Structure formats: C-alpha cells, structure tokens
Amino acid sequence: MLSTGLPQGAVPRLERPGPLRERVYEALLELITTRALRPGQHLVESELAGHLGVSRQPVREALQRLNTEGWVDLRPAQGAFVHEPTEEEADQLLTVRTLLEAEAARLAAAHADSAGVAALAELCAEGEQAVAAEDVDRAVALNAAFHSKVMELAGNTVLAGLAAQVDRRVRWYYTPVARQRGSQSWVEHRELIAAIDARDEQRATRLMREHTEHTRRSYHERETA
C-alpha cells in the first residue's frame, strides 16, 4: 500500500502533448481538489512519480508551485503535505464566492436567453440523476458546471475571471458536504432557474445568496470524523 493512498482509478491520465511540469501540476491539483489526496496527507515524490509515470523532477516542481499557491505545505525535514484549510480560510473564501455568484445570478436573470435557461435545466437534471445514483464525484462536477454556466450567462468577463480564481477551492470545500447537501442543492438550483427564466433579478440574487450561504453553513457543520 502506497503512503499516498490514492483510490483505485483516481489518477488522471497525463494528456500529451504539453509541458510535462504543467501536466503533472494539473494532475496533482485535480487529485487534491477532488480529495483523492486528502487534507493533511503526506505526499511522497517517488510514489507520486510512480503513479503518474514520470520522473521525480516534474513532481518536485509541481509540489513547489502548489505550495506557493497554498494547496500544499512543504515542511522542513518532513516533506510535502496536502494543506489542511482552517475554518477561517474556508469561511473567507465561501463568503467571497457568495458575493461573486449573487451578482452573476442577477446578471444572468437580466441577460440569459431561452437556450441558456435550457442549458441550466439540463445540467440540473443530470445533477439530480447523479444524486439519485449516489455518484458524489459526478454531482460535485455537475454542481461546478451549473455555477459556471450561470457565470457564463452573466456575460461579465471580469466577474468570470474573478470567479475562476476561486472555482477550484470552492470545489475543494464543496466535496465533503456534497452528500450532506444532496438533493436539496438541486431543488435550490431549480428555484434559481425559474427566477432567471422569469428575468427576476432581485429574486435570482436572493436565491443564489441563500444557496451559497447554505453550502457555507453546511461546510462548518460537516462531520469531520
């Protein structure tokens, strides 16, 4: 058993071509974001290199970059560990997310066309199916896709750019509460779609704010055992 403890089939294939160090970085970031590599987990360069089928050098470079970005902690004489976010860190990021996404919902209600609303409804249906099948990983991915689509429909590139900076961390914090949020999250998505379709900017803003607040509260109330 490797100390990295990666679940069977969790390691993404490294797509070619492209700079190797970039592909290794993206692979490790995805493993951290999806919590295949869990907070606090020891990251051994040689074992990660073996998993990914590369030498240790690009793994070392990726871990240094992830350390700079706050995903990994490099501890003298101990090695690399997946960062363990504090409750304050999570709260600050999820609060910022609420501000960004509430404005995105308002703009989406102002600008979305029927095709955009239909795309949201399709994502919502797929999300409901994932929850029913207890496919947490797919539910998390579809939740991210739904919120990304709302941001796209908002039509504000600056806002979208800011949201992209926190998107990975939002997924990181959402994953451990996805099962807890379950179908209720998609009920709230349905209500949001109705507000956007009705072009009700105030209601869309309020619903998105409440929706993201529910996720923030669920994170703090999650079971940590």
Legacy VTK file of the C-alpha trace (Angstrom):
# vtk DataFile Version 3.0
C-alpha trace
ASCII
DATASET POLYDATA
POINTS 225 float
0.000 0.000 0.000
1.469 3.326 -1.037
1.514 6.079 1.561
-0.198 8.420 -0.882
-3.218 6.140 -0.563
-4.802 7.004 -3.908
-8.149 5.298 -4.607
-8.258 2.791 -7.449
-8.659 4.614 -10.757
-8.254 8.056 -9.187
-5.081 9.033 -11.030
-5.853 11.025 -14.184
-4.025 10.192 -17.370
-1.487 12.770 -18.426
-2.561 14.119 -21.791
0.096 14.702 -24.388
1.470 16.943 -25.743
2.189 19.929 -23.494
4.889 20.813 -20.958
5.305 17.840 -18.618
5.570 20.006 -15.498
2.247 21.671 -16.363
0.500 18.344 -16.898
1.850 16.959 -13.618
0.764 20.128 -11.811
-2.774 19.871 -13.235
-2.988 16.177 -12.370
-1.933 16.743 -8.754
-4.216 19.753 -8.394
-7.156 17.700 -9.644
-6.352 14.926 -7.165
-6.259 17.473 -4.338
-9.408 19.291 -5.478
-11.410 16.062 -5.643
-9.883 14.939 -2.312
-8.409 11.787 -3.783
-5.409 13.279 -1.979
-6.895 14.340 1.341
-6.028 17.369 3.516
-3.073 16.540 5.720
-1.969 13.610 3.562
1.780 13.059 3.156
2.913 13.417 -0.450
5.941 11.300 -1.352
7.657 12.442 -4.550
8.786 8.983 -5.649
5.354 7.446 -5.138
3.522 10.260 -6.919
6.024 9.965 -9.783
5.279 6.255 -9.981
1.537 6.851 -10.033
1.856 9.394 -12.832
4.550 7.550 -14.790
7.055 10.412 -14.713
10.371 11.223 -13.063
10.578 12.931 -9.678
11.699 16.300 -11.098
8.332 17.466 -12.556
6.618 16.214 -9.392
9.011 18.270 -7.255
8.378 21.347 -9.418
4.609 20.827 -9.208
4.704 20.488 -5.414
6.706 23.705 -5.131
4.154 25.531 -7.265
1.271 24.046 -5.279
2.995 25.177 -2.100
3.223 28.725 -3.445
-0.490 28.655 -4.268
-1.482 27.298 -0.853
-2.544 23.782 -1.864
0.468 22.028 -0.365
2.559 22.654 2.748
6.300 21.966 2.491
7.637 21.224 5.975
11.396 21.210 6.655
12.751 17.705 7.300
9.246 16.230 6.901
8.288 16.693 3.269
5.134 17.770 1.462
1.596 17.524 2.824
-1.767 18.472 1.374
-2.793 21.733 3.010
-5.422 21.499 5.746
-7.666 24.567 5.413
-8.708 26.302 8.586
-12.343 27.123 9.249
-11.476 30.807 8.817
-9.899 30.201 5.397
-12.972 28.316 4.230
-15.320 30.940 5.603
-13.496 33.796 3.901
-13.437 32.079 0.523
-17.060 30.933 0.642
-18.117 34.446 1.659
-16.340 35.880 -1.386
-17.983 33.212 -3.512
-21.405 34.368 -2.294
-20.716 37.939 -3.393
-19.493 36.907 -6.852
-22.226 34.399 -7.569
-25.091 36.539 -6.300
-24.080 39.217 -8.798
-23.693 36.563 -11.517
-27.242 35.355 -10.828
-28.582 38.917 -11.105
-26.833 39.460 -14.429
-27.912 36.053 -15.719
-31.535 36.963 -14.968
-31.045 40.166 -16.936
-29.339 38.621 -19.966
-29.998 34.881 -20.268
-31.885 33.656 -23.334
-34.035 30.547 -23.656
-31.072 28.455 -24.786
-29.131 29.441 -21.683
-32.041 28.590 -19.404
-32.424 25.240 -21.169
-28.731 24.501 -20.623
-29.129 25.183 -16.897
-32.169 22.900 -16.761
-30.241 20.103 -18.478
-27.353 20.395 -16.022
-29.842 20.377 -13.160
-31.489 17.196 -14.449
-28.109 15.495 -14.739
-27.224 16.633 -11.228
-30.444 15.193 -9.848
-29.662 11.892 -11.557
-26.158 11.860 -10.053
-27.571 12.427 -6.568
-30.142 9.665 -7.063
-27.342 7.316 -8.151
-25.222 8.427 -5.154
-22.450 9.404 -7.571
-20.872 12.101 -5.414
-17.958 12.849 -7.745
-20.295 13.446 -10.690
-22.645 15.521 -8.534
-19.731 17.736 -7.486
-18.581 18.142 -11.100
-22.105 18.981 -12.278
-22.569 21.445 -9.435
-19.417 23.237 -10.583
-20.646 23.142 -14.198
-24.015 24.603 -13.184
-22.452 27.530 -11.352
-20.001 28.053 -14.203
-22.912 28.221 -16.647
-24.664 30.856 -14.525
-21.422 32.839 -14.563
-21.201 32.456 -18.348
-24.785 33.658 -18.795
-23.974 36.726 -16.688
-21.832 37.934 -19.583
-19.282 39.793 -17.453
-15.741 38.674 -18.267
-14.168 40.456 -15.299
-16.596 38.796 -12.906
-15.973 35.435 -14.577
-12.230 35.904 -14.215
-12.546 36.593 -10.506
-14.826 33.575 -10.069
-12.346 31.343 -11.897
-9.709 32.215 -9.306
-11.803 30.663 -6.518
-13.527 27.889 -8.510
-11.081 25.109 -7.629
-11.185 25.939 -3.944
-14.968 26.084 -3.973
-14.983 22.534 -5.376
-12.482 21.523 -2.688
-14.745 22.805 0.077
-17.949 21.533 -1.540
-16.796 17.923 -1.976
-17.005 16.920 1.721
-20.554 18.326 2.041
-21.924 17.199 -1.339
-23.637 14.137 0.094
-24.997 16.175 3.015
-26.401 18.822 0.675
-27.757 16.089 -1.617
-30.977 16.713 -3.481
-31.708 19.961 -1.616
-28.918 21.694 -3.508
-30.601 20.812 -6.798
-34.019 21.919 -5.514
-32.405 25.302 -4.917
-30.903 25.202 -8.410
-34.378 24.609 -9.857
-35.722 27.653 -7.999
-32.832 29.730 -9.314
-33.505 28.614 -12.895
-37.136 29.716 -12.537
-36.055 33.157 -11.321
-33.569 33.545 -14.184
-36.181 32.397 -16.710
-38.635 34.954 -15.290
-35.958 37.654 -15.527
-36.488 38.387 -11.840
-33.122 39.897 -10.932
-33.912 40.523 -7.271
-35.209 37.009 -6.671
-32.293 35.409 -8.521
-29.854 37.420 -6.408
-31.584 36.421 -3.183
-31.845 32.745 -4.110
-28.179 32.496 -5.079
-27.118 34.253 -1.899
-29.210 31.845 0.180
-27.959 28.869 -1.829
-24.285 29.656 -1.330
-24.905 30.501 2.321
-26.411 27.028 2.816
-23.227 25.498 1.421
-21.047 27.664 3.655
-23.044 26.679 6.722
-23.000 23.001 5.736
-19.224 23.106 5.472
-18.874 24.376 9.016
-21.415 21.839 10.296
-19.935 18.888 8.375
-18.882 15.678 10.072
-15.115 15.706 10.360
-14.707 12.195 11.648
LINES 1 226
225 0 1 2 3 4 5 6 7 8 9 10 11 12 13 14 15 16 17 18 19 20 21 22 23 24 25 26 27 28 29 30 31 32 33 34 35 36 37 38 39 40 41 42 43 44 45 46 47 48 49 50 51 52 53 54 55 56 57 58 59 60 61 62 63 64 65 66 67 68 69 70 71 72 73 74 75 76 77 78 79 80 81 82 83 84 85 86 87 88 89 90 91 92 93 94 95 96 97 98 99 100 101 102 103 104 105 106 107 108 109 110 111 112 113 114 115 116 117 118 119 120 121 122 123 124 125 126 127 128 129 130 131 132 133 134 135 136 137 138 139 140 141 142 143 144 145 146 147 148 149 150 151 152 153 154 155 156 157 158 159 160 161 162 163 164 165 166 167 168 169 170 171 172 173 174 175 176 177 178 179 180 181 182 183 184 185 186 187 188 189 190 191 192 193 194 195 196 197 198 199 200 201 202 203 204 205 206 207 208 209 210 211 212 213 214 215 216 217 218 219 220 221 222 223 224
